[in-house]
Amino acid sequence: MTTAVDPSLNVDTITEYVATVGINVILNVAMAALILFVGLFIAGFISRNVRRATEKHPRIDTTLAAFFASIIRYIIVAIVIIAVLTRFGVETTSMVAALGAAALAIGLALQGTLANVAAGVMIVFFRPYKIGDFVDLNGTMGTVKDINLFLTVMATPDNKQVIVPNGQAWGNVITNFSANPTRRVDFTFSTSYDDDIEHVRSVIRRVMEADERFHKDPPIFVEVSAHADSSINYAARGWCDAPDYWPIFWDITRKMKIAFDEEGIEIPFPHRVHVLRQEKGQKIRVSAPVEPAGDEMPEPGGTD
């Protein structure tokens, strides 16, 4: 026996079901859109404020400020996307695990690049050098022209561009010649053993004290530093402003030669003294200039 089904009942049920599902879908879409809109707004707001705050910090470079702001923005955006997918019933646990595995694989593949990025962050944050400084990085000297998260770009004194990966710069000794406002200029001058020591010291001191770029405190230092094979060596030191270092070095080196010539002070050249023994025990001292290695010495031609 067949039971009759009321057609209106099925239509009402289907209509009610469709209406319920439709309302839920509309609510989920609306909530997802709201979460996405609010999340993106919050990401932008926090990112901008973090950038402004870090740019005001004296130890944080603008490059590092932009990097931190971008990282925070991407993290918030990722959380927002996961929340939106959750509203639609998408299982995000496996997705997060897959993203983590992908991030690990990318990190292993780019470990050298990521090491440079980490070193770049340390350089920009701790500032062992900055743009415009004259530095020695990994055995190369030059003026820093640019610093980013991956590389440090330098220009050598003869204007060659040198690019140093930040990992190599941070992992080695860094010598910054521009870090301090003052520097000490060191000179070594050589004169003959026949010249009077106090006279030579007074000439060196007079030439250096005549240059007003040297600081009065600490005072200029001039002393005998060594009894060398062919000369008496003098150490001369003076303090100056860091930008004046090389101009002073070249000027004093030139002026000292002129002053020595005017005062009759000899700048000796290396020479050897040969002692010839004769049958009666007399000794003859013969002086000859030093020749390059491999050449024969000339025959003695006179006595001292």
VOGUKOL-644634 format. One line per field, with one value per residue: z, x, y of N, C-alpha, C in turn; residue number from 1; chain; residue in three letters. Coordinates in steps of 0.05 Angstrom, whole numbers. Layout:
% VOGUKOL-644634
nup <- (Z	...)
neast <- (X	...)
nnorth <- (Y	...)
caup <- (Z	...)
caeast <- (X	...)
canorth <- (Y	...)
cup <- (Z	...)
ceast <- (X	...)
cnorth <- (Y	...)
n <- (NUM	...)
chain <- (A	...)
res <- (ALA	...)
//
This chain:
% VOGUKOL-644634
nup <- (0	-17	10	9	-4	19	-25	-14	35	27	-6	29	68	39	23	72	89	49	58	110	103	66	95	134	101	80	127	143	100	106	157	147	109	141	180	148	128	175	196	157	161	214	209	173	204	252	228	205	250	279	244	245	300	304	268	294	333	354	344	306	239	179	140	171	201	163	149	198	203	157	167	213	191	152	185	214	172	154	199	196	147	159	199	168	132	170	184	141	149	135	145	180	206	181	139	163	182	133	112	150	140	88	97	127	90	51	83	93	41	30	67	68	46	84	128	114	116	170	191	167	195	246	236	220	266	310	290	275	235	189	133	94	127	133	126	144	120	125	105	64	47	47	30	59	20	15	54	61	75	57	34	38	8	-17	-34	-59	-45	-97	-125	-138	-139	-86	-63	-6	25	79	118	116	130	183	208	214	234	244	224	238	214	218	263	311	333	333	313	318	289	265	255	227	226	197	210	202	239	252	260	307	361	394	364	318	340	357	307	283	320	315	261	263	304	279	246	250	252	285	350	413	460	470	476	423	408	408	401	406	373	356	346	288	234	197	212	258	286	293	330	319	340	336	352	317	283	256	199	181	179	134	100	136	143	92	84	127	119	71	85	125	99	70	112	137	97	96	146	143	156	150	112	116	72	67	82	79	121	109	138	128	139	148	140	183	222	218	208	158	145	102	68	34	-11	-2	-45	-88	-73	-96	-132	-144	-96	-101	-112	-57	-53	-24	41	106)
neast <- (17	14	38	17	54	59	67	76	101	153	173	171	208	255	260	265	313	349	346	366	419	437	434	473	518	520	529	578	610	606	628	679	696	695	733	778	781	786	832	872	872	890	940	967	964	993	1042	1058	1063	1102	1145	1151	1164	1212	1245	1254	1288	1355	1393	1375	1372	1341	1333	1331	1287	1245	1248	1233	1181	1157	1161	1128	1079	1070	1066	1019	982	984	962	911	892	890	851	807	801	787	735	707	707	752	804	858	902	935	950	981	1022	1043	1061	1099	1136	1150	1174	1218	1246	1258	1289	1334	1353	1367	1405	1455	1443	1405	1438	1469	1428	1415	1464	1465	1422	1444	1488	1463	1435	1472	1511	1569	1595	1578	1544	1590	1634	1704	1730	1759	1743	1744	1796	1796	1799	1760	1711	1647	1591	1539	1491	1455	1406	1432	1483	1545	1567	1626	1673	1737	1800	1820	1774	1747	1693	1673	1640	1616	1593	1547	1551	1606	1629	1609	1627	1682	1742	1729	1752	1745	1760	1738	1708	1720	1727	1779	1847	1911	1971	2025	2094	2156	2222	2287	2355	2426	2479	2517	2492	2470	2431	2395	2391	2366	2317	2296	2288	2250	2207	2198	2180	2132	2103	2094	2051	1985	1943	1953	1935	1941	1938	1934	2005	2055	2097	2164	2215	2275	2270	2296	2359	2380	2406	2432	2419	2393	2331	2272	2213	2155	2097	2030	1967	1905	1846	1802	1788	1833	1876	1904	1918	1954	1992	2016	2035	2071	2109	2132	2150	2187	2230	2249	2263	2304	2343	2354	2377	2422	2419	2429	2396	2403	2424	2416	2475	2534	2588	2652	2705	2772	2824	2893	2961	2993	2958	2928	2867	2821	2768	2715	2664	2604	2549	2485	2466	2415	2388	2424	2457	2527	2573	2608	2677	2719	2734	2758	2775	2747)
nnorth <- (-24	44	104	170	229	294	345	399	398	379	420	464	447	443	496	521	498	516	570	574	554	591	638	627	622	673	702	680	696	751	759	739	776	822	808	804	857	888	863	873	928	935	911	946	993	981	967	1016	1049	1021	1028	1084	1091	1061	1088	1136	1120	1127	1087	1054	1039	1067	1028	980	993	993	939	912	932	911	855	850	865	825	780	791	793	740	714	735	714	660	661	677	634	595	611	593	540	512	466	486	468	429	460	500	468	450	499	511	469	482	532	516	485	524	557	524	519	571	585	611	661	678	680	724	763	761	779	829	854	856	889	937	948	950	982	982	1008	1061	1092	1129	1123	1108	1046	981	922	855	854	890	958	1017	1069	1069	1062	1043	1006	949	897	852	863	901	959	986	1038	1039	1075	1086	1088	1040	995	956	899	872	814	815	775	760	809	818	773	778	815	884	945	1010	1070	1119	1123	1150	1219	1240	1225	1192	1211	1176	1177	1155	1173	1173	1182	1197	1164	1200	1249	1298	1279	1309	1355	1336	1319	1367	1393	1360	1366	1421	1427	1397	1423	1471	1462	1477	1443	1401	1378	1412	1385	1317	1331	1339	1284	1264	1220	1178	1117	1070	1038	1028	986	1020	1070	1120	1116	1154	1163	1198	1230	1255	1285	1294	1321	1272	1276	1304	1271	1243	1288	1315	1275	1270	1322	1332	1292	1308	1361	1349	1326	1370	1404	1374	1375	1430	1436	1406	1353	1285	1235	1170	1116	1044	1007	965	946	925	888	882	838	844	820	840	848	894	929	944	984	980	1012	998	1006	974	923	897	832	776	801	814	839	901	911	931	999	1039	1068	1077)
caup <- (0	-21	26	-6	8	14	-40	-2	58	16	-15	53	81	22	24	98	90	32	71	133	93	53	116	146	82	79	152	143	81	117	179	135	97	163	192	129	127	201	199	140	172	238	200	163	226	269	213	202	276	286	228	256	325	301	254	313	351	343	337	285	212	164	127	191	209	142	151	220	197	137	180	230	173	140	206	220	148	154	219	186	126	173	212	147	123	191	182	120	157	124	166	177	220	161	123	179	182	107	110	166	126	65	107	135	65	40	100	88	15	29	93	64	43	110	146	107	126	199	196	160	217	268	228	220	293	328	276	276	215	176	107	95	143	120	142	134	123	114	91	43	58	29	42	57	3	19	71	61	92	46	25	43	-16	-11	-56	-50	-51	-125	-136	-147	-123	-72	-50	15	38	107	134	117	145	211	220	214	248	230	233	229	217	221	286	332	321	331	308	323	265	272	236	233	211	201	205	204	266	256	267	336	368	404	341	301	355	357	280	279	336	304	237	270	319	261	234	269	253	308	375	434	481	480	462	403	421	391	416	391	375	350	335	266	222	183	219	283	279	312	330	323	341	342	349	299	275	238	170	174	182	110	92	153	138	67	87	145	106	52	98	140	81	64	137	141	77	104	170	138	169	130	113	105	57	78	72	94	127	107	152	115	157	134	154	207	242	214	198	140	144	76	67	7	-10	-3	-71	-88	-69	-121	-146	-131	-83	-115	-99	-41	-68	-6	69	123)
caeast <- (0	31	30	19	71	49	88	82	119	181	181	176	232	278	262	276	341	365	347	385	446	443	440	499	539	522	541	607	624	607	647	706	704	700	758	799	784	797	859	890	875	907	967	978	967	1015	1066	1066	1072	1128	1165	1156	1178	1240	1260	1261	1309	1381	1410	1362	1373	1316	1331	1322	1260	1227	1248	1217	1153	1147	1158	1104	1056	1066	1057	991	967	983	942	884	884	883	825	786	796	773	707	694	709	776	822	883	925	952	961	1003	1045	1056	1075	1124	1155	1160	1192	1243	1260	1268	1311	1358	1364	1378	1418	1476	1430	1393	1460	1475	1406	1419	1487	1456	1406	1463	1504	1447	1426	1494	1525	1599	1602	1555	1550	1609	1657	1726	1733	1773	1726	1755	1821	1792	1794	1745	1690	1621	1572	1511	1487	1428	1405	1448	1510	1557	1580	1647	1690	1765	1811	1823	1747	1737	1670	1677	1615	1623	1569	1546	1561	1635	1637	1603	1642	1711	1749	1721	1768	1731	1779	1722	1690	1727	1732	1808	1866	1939	1988	2051	2116	2183	2243	2313	2378	2452	2490	2534	2477	2465	2404	2378	2386	2346	2292	2286	2279	2224	2187	2192	2164	2106	2089	2086	2026	1964	1923	1958	1924	1961	1935	1961	2027	2070	2116	2186	2236	2290	2256	2312	2386	2378	2431	2445	2408	2379	2303	2257	2184	2141	2068	2014	1938	1891	1819	1803	1790	1859	1897	1920	1932	1976	2013	2031	2049	2094	2129	2146	2164	2209	2253	2259	2276	2329	2362	2363	2393	2445	2415	2431	2378	2422	2415	2428	2501	2548	2616	2669	2730	2792	2846	2919	2980	3003	2936	2914	2840	2812	2738	2706	2635	2593	2519	2472	2456	2393	2396	2431	2478	2552	2582	2630	2703	2724	2749	2769	2774	2733)
canorth <- (0	67	127	194	249	321	360	425	394	378	447	481	438	451	526	529	490	534	596	572	552	616	658	620	629	703	711	673	714	778	758	736	802	840	800	811	886	897	852	888	955	933	905	971	1012	973	969	1044	1059	1009	1041	1111	1089	1052	1109	1156	1110	1135	1064	1037	1051	1066	1001	961	1000	983	910	904	939	891	829	851	866	798	761	797	785	711	706	743	695	635	665	678	606	581	618	577	512	500	456	502	456	417	482	512	449	451	524	508	452	498	553	502	478	549	566	508	525	598	590	631	687	685	688	752	779	764	796	856	864	862	912	961	954	957	1004	983	1028	1072	1103	1151	1116	1094	1022	958	899	830	859	910	985	1035	1085	1055	1076	1033	983	937	873	831	871	927	968	1005	1049	1040	1101	1090	1088	1014	986	930	890	852	803	823	753	762	833	815	750	784	840	908	968	1035	1093	1144	1121	1170	1245	1246	1203	1198	1207	1165	1179	1145	1187	1161	1200	1184	1162	1224	1273	1302	1269	1331	1373	1323	1319	1395	1399	1345	1379	1448	1423	1388	1443	1493	1455	1483	1422	1383	1387	1419	1366	1312	1345	1324	1266	1258	1205	1158	1092	1047	1040	1009	978	1041	1096	1125	1120	1171	1161	1223	1226	1278	1280	1313	1313	1249	1283	1316	1251	1240	1313	1320	1255	1276	1348	1330	1275	1326	1383	1339	1323	1397	1414	1359	1385	1457	1434	1389	1327	1264	1212	1150	1093	1020	1000	945	953	901	891	866	832	842	802	852	852	919	926	965	985	988	1015	995	1006	948	917	877	804	761	816	812	863	913	909	954	1020	1060	1063	1097)
cup <- (0	-5	10	9	0	0	-26	22	49	7	8	66	65	24	50	100	73	46	94	123	80	73	129	127	81	104	153	124	93	140	168	123	119	176	174	128	152	204	182	150	196	229	190	185	244	254	210	229	285	270	238	282	322	286	272	332	339	334	316	259	199	150	146	200	189	143	174	215	177	150	197	212	161	160	212	196	147	175	210	165	139	186	191	137	144	191	162	126	145	147	161	190	200	144	137	179	155	103	126	153	102	74	115	110	52	56	96	61	14	55	90	62	69	130	140	117	156	206	189	182	240	261	230	249	311	316	281	255	202	149	110	111	126	137	128	140	109	97	68	55	37	45	38	41	8	37	68	76	81	42	37	19	-8	-37	-45	-56	-80	-140	-149	-128	-112	-58	-31	27	68	126	137	133	175	224	221	230	231	242	221	235	222	247	307	319	318	325	313	297	274	249	246	215	217	194	209	233	272	264	297	342	376	382	323	314	354	329	275	295	325	279	244	286	302	247	254	271	275	333	395	456	470	464	442	417	400	408	397	395	370	340	312	254	210	192	248	276	301	308	336	321	348	337	332	296	254	209	162	174	158	100	109	147	114	71	104	133	86	65	114	123	74	88	142	121	86	128	167	151	147	134	100	88	69	65	90	99	127	122	140	134	140	152	180	228	238	201	180	138	117	75	38	9	-13	-31	-68	-85	-95	-136	-130	-119	-98	-99	-82	-55	-50	23	83	141)
ceast <- (18	19	35	36	61	71	95	101	148	190	188	202	257	282	275	306	359	367	367	413	455	450	467	522	543	536	571	622	627	627	676	715	710	727	781	803	797	826	879	894	894	936	981	983	991	1042	1076	1076	1098	1150	1172	1172	1207	1257	1269	1284	1336	1398	1398	1361	1346	1311	1320	1294	1239	1225	1231	1187	1141	1142	1133	1079	1050	1056	1027	973	963	962	914	874	876	856	802	780	781	743	692	697	733	794	850	907	945	965	984	1027	1059	1072	1101	1145	1167	1180	1219	1259	1273	1292	1336	1370	1377	1393	1441	1464	1417	1414	1468	1454	1409	1442	1480	1440	1425	1480	1488	1438	1449	1513	1556	1610	1576	1564	1568	1634	1678	1734	1751	1755	1738	1780	1819	1784	1779	1725	1663	1602	1543	1512	1458	1428	1422	1478	1518	1573	1600	1660	1718	1776	1816	1796	1738	1714	1676	1651	1622	1597	1570	1556	1591	1644	1633	1620	1672	1716	1742	1738	1755	1750	1764	1705	1695	1733	1761	1824	1894	1955	2016	2070	2140	2203	2270	2335	2404	2461	2507	2519	2471	2436	2386	2372	2364	2318	2280	2275	2252	2202	2179	2174	2135	2090	2081	2060	2003	1943	1928	1946	1947	1960	1921	1982	2040	2093	2138	2208	2250	2276	2273	2340	2387	2405	2446	2436	2398	2350	2289	2227	2172	2111	2053	1985	1925	1862	1821	1804	1817	1882	1915	1933	1956	1999	2029	2047	2073	2116	2145	2162	2188	2234	2266	2274	2303	2351	2372	2381	2418	2443	2413	2410	2393	2408	2428	2455	2514	2577	2632	2696	2750	2816	2872	2938	2989	2981	2921	2887	2832	2782	2730	2675	2625	2563	2509	2460	2432	2404	2402	2452	2504	2560	2605	2656	2708	2741	2760	2766	2758	2753)
cnorth <- (25	90	153	215	277	337	386	422	394	406	465	473	447	482	535	522	509	561	596	571	578	638	653	627	659	714	705	691	742	779	755	762	822	834	809	841	896	888	868	917	955	928	930	991	1006	975	998	1056	1047	1022	1069	1110	1081	1073	1131	1147	1116	1111	1046	1052	1049	1040	981	967	990	952	900	909	919	864	829	851	839	778	766	788	755	701	713	723	669	638	666	650	590	587	602	547	497	491	469	489	444	438	495	494	449	477	524	492	467	519	540	495	502	559	551	514	552	605	611	659	696	693	717	771	783	782	825	869	873	887	938	968	964	978	1003	1002	1038	1084	1128	1145	1103	1070	1001	934	875	835	879	937	1001	1051	1071	1073	1068	1009	974	911	850	838	897	935	989	1015	1051	1068	1107	1086	1062	1006	958	923	867	841	808	801	754	787	829	793	755	810	864	931	993	1058	1119	1144	1143	1197	1253	1221	1212	1192	1199	1167	1165	1158	1175	1181	1184	1182	1186	1249	1274	1296	1292	1351	1362	1324	1347	1402	1385	1359	1406	1446	1415	1409	1467	1487	1458	1462	1402	1395	1393	1398	1341	1325	1327	1308	1260	1244	1186	1131	1067	1055	1019	1003	1001	1069	1096	1131	1136	1167	1188	1219	1251	1272	1302	1304	1291	1257	1294	1296	1249	1266	1319	1300	1262	1302	1345	1313	1292	1347	1374	1335	1350	1408	1400	1369	1413	1456	1417	1362	1305	1242	1189	1129	1068	1015	979	954	927	907	871	862	829	825	814	858	878	913	949	963	996	989	1013	995	978	945	898	849	791	775	813	839	875	910	934	974	1041	1052	1085	1111)
n <- (1	2	3	4	5	6	7	8	9	10	11	12	13	14	15	16	17	18	19	20	21	22	23	24	25	26	27	28	29	30	31	32	33	34	35	36	37	38	39	40	41	42	43	44	45	46	47	48	49	50	51	52	53	54	55	56	57	58	59	60	61	62	63	64	65	66	67	68	69	70	71	72	73	74	75	76	77	78	79	80	81	82	83	84	85	86	87	88	89	90	91	92	93	94	95	96	97	98	99	100	101	102	103	104	105	106	107	108	109	110	111	112	113	114	115	116	117	118	119	120	121	122	123	124	125	126	127	128	129	130	131	132	133	134	135	136	137	138	139	140	141	142	143	144	145	146	147	148	149	150	151	152	153	154	155	156	157	158	159	160	161	162	163	164	165	166	167	168	169	170	171	172	173	174	175	176	177	178	179	180	181	182	183	184	185	186	187	188	189	190	191	192	193	194	195	196	197	198	199	200	201	202	203	204	205	206	207	208	209	210	211	212	213	214	215	216	217	218	219	220	221	222	223	224	225	226	227	228	229	230	231	232	233	234	235	236	237	238	239	240	241	242	243	244	245	246	247	248	249	250	251	252	253	254	255	256	257	258	259	260	261	262	263	264	265	266	267	268	269	270	271	272	273	274	275	276	277	278	279	280	281	282	283	284	285	286	287	288	289	290	291	292	293	294	295	296	297	298	299	300	301	302	303	304)
chain <- (A	A	A	A	A	A	A	A	A	A	A	A	A	A	A	A	A	A	A	A	A	A	A	A	A	A	A	A	A	A	A	A	A	A	A	A	A	A	A	A	A	A	A	A	A	A	A	A	A	A	A	A	A	A	A	A	A	A	A	A	A	A	A	A	A	A	A	A	A	A	A	A	A	A	A	A	A	A	A	A	A	A	A	A	A	A	A	A	A	A	A	A	A	A	A	A	A	A	A	A	A	A	A	A	A	A	A	A	A	A	A	A	A	A	A	A	A	A	A	A	A	A	A	A	A	A	A	A	A	A	A	A	A	A	A	A	A	A	A	A	A	A	A	A	A	A	A	A	A	A	A	A	A	A	A	A	A	A	A	A	A	A	A	A	A	A	A	A	A	A	A	A	A	A	A	A	A	A	A	A	A	A	A	A	A	A	A	A	A	A	A	A	A	A	A	A	A	A	A	A	A	A	A	A	A	A	A	A	A	A	A	A	A	A	A	A	A	A	A	A	A	A	A	A	A	A	A	A	A	A	A	A	A	A	A	A	A	A	A	A	A	A	A	A	A	A	A	A	A	A	A	A	A	A	A	A	A	A	A	A	A	A	A	A	A	A	A	A	A	A	A	A	A	A	A	A	A	A	A	A	A	A	A	A	A	A	A	A	A	A	A	A	A	A	A	A	A	A	A	A	A	A	A	A)
res <- (MET	THR	THR	ALA	VAL	ASP	PRO	SER	LEU	ASN	VAL	ASP	THR	ILE	THR	GLU	TYR	VAL	ALA	THR	VAL	GLY	ILE	ASN	VAL	ILE	LEU	ASN	VAL	ALA	MET	ALA	ALA	LEU	ILE	LEU	PHE	VAL	GLY	LEU	PHE	ILE	ALA	GLY	PHE	ILE	SER	ARG	ASN	VAL	ARG	ARG	ALA	THR	GLU	LYS	HIS	PRO	ARG	ILE	ASP	THR	THR	LEU	ALA	ALA	PHE	PHE	ALA	SER	ILE	ILE	ARG	TYR	ILE	ILE	VAL	ALA	ILE	VAL	ILE	ILE	ALA	VAL	LEU	THR	ARG	PHE	GLY	VAL	GLU	THR	THR	SER	MET	VAL	ALA	ALA	LEU	GLY	ALA	ALA	ALA	LEU	ALA	ILE	GLY	LEU	ALA	LEU	GLN	GLY	THR	LEU	ALA	ASN	VAL	ALA	ALA	GLY	VAL	MET	ILE	VAL	PHE	PHE	ARG	PRO	TYR	LYS	ILE	GLY	ASP	PHE	VAL	ASP	LEU	ASN	GLY	THR	MET	GLY	THR	VAL	LYS	ASP	ILE	ASN	LEU	PHE	LEU	THR	VAL	MET	ALA	THR	PRO	ASP	ASN	LYS	GLN	VAL	ILE	VAL	PRO	ASN	GLY	GLN	ALA	TRP	GLY	ASN	VAL	ILE	THR	ASN	PHE	SER	ALA	ASN	PRO	THR	ARG	ARG	VAL	ASP	PHE	THR	PHE	SER	THR	SER	TYR	ASP	ASP	ASP	ILE	GLU	HIS	VAL	ARG	SER	VAL	ILE	ARG	ARG	VAL	MET	GLU	ALA	ASP	GLU	ARG	PHE	HIS	LYS	ASP	PRO	PRO	ILE	PHE	VAL	GLU	VAL	SER	ALA	HIS	ALA	ASP	SER	SER	ILE	ASN	TYR	ALA	ALA	ARG	GLY	TRP	CYS	ASP	ALA	PRO	ASP	TYR	TRP	PRO	ILE	PHE	TRP	ASP	ILE	THR	ARG	LYS	MET	LYS	ILE	ALA	PHE	ASP	GLU	GLU	GLY	ILE	GLU	ILE	PRO	PHE	PRO	HIS	ARG	VAL	HIS	VAL	LEU	ARG	GLN	GLU	LYS	GLY	GLN	LYS	ILE	ARG	VAL	SER	ALA	PRO	VAL	GLU	PRO	ALA	GLY	ASP	GLU	MET	PRO	GLU	PRO	GLY	GLY	THR	ASP)
//
